[in-house]
């Protein structure tokens, strides 16, 4: 799962990569497949698809065990970062030998927002459920909160020693304390 900007370019799943016709004459033969259309930015693609493709998904449990929900869009795309732009004369810039593989494009578009707030590209298989994709995409905020707790409450950033072994012992104890607190929070009162 990789967070990307709306300016990142992709090819839609409908893009066909076609090898050019063999030409006669001297010189090297170009056999690299070429896309049949130009790539477009993720922001343009999501705007073109519109809000009709959005699905409301619960991606984690919030306070009081109520699920946190948001609207997500899931689209199969091919990343275009290794493909140059079409020069208008039928030639492409930098190319690869094989077409890029299909990946998931995930966009979170919360209700009440004019456009999506977050975008991710994932190489998970097509069999991955939409719920799993949403949970993995939104996991980063949970990890950041856990890291903040490790630093602030449990003292991960309080180590002032100079040896690797001392650092290792310190982080091992902080991690054990964090595991204990997590298990205590999960235990019913």
Secondary structure, 3 states (H helix, E strand, C coil): CEEECCCCEEEECCCCEEECCCCCCCCCCCCCEEECCCCEEHHHHHHHHCHHHCEEEEEEECHHHCEEEEEEEEEEEEECCCCCCECCCCCECCCCCCCCCEEEEEEECCCCCCCCCEEEEECCCCCCCHHHHHHHHCHHHHHHHHHHHHHHCCCHHHCCCCCHHHHHHHHHHHHHHHHHHHHHHHCCC
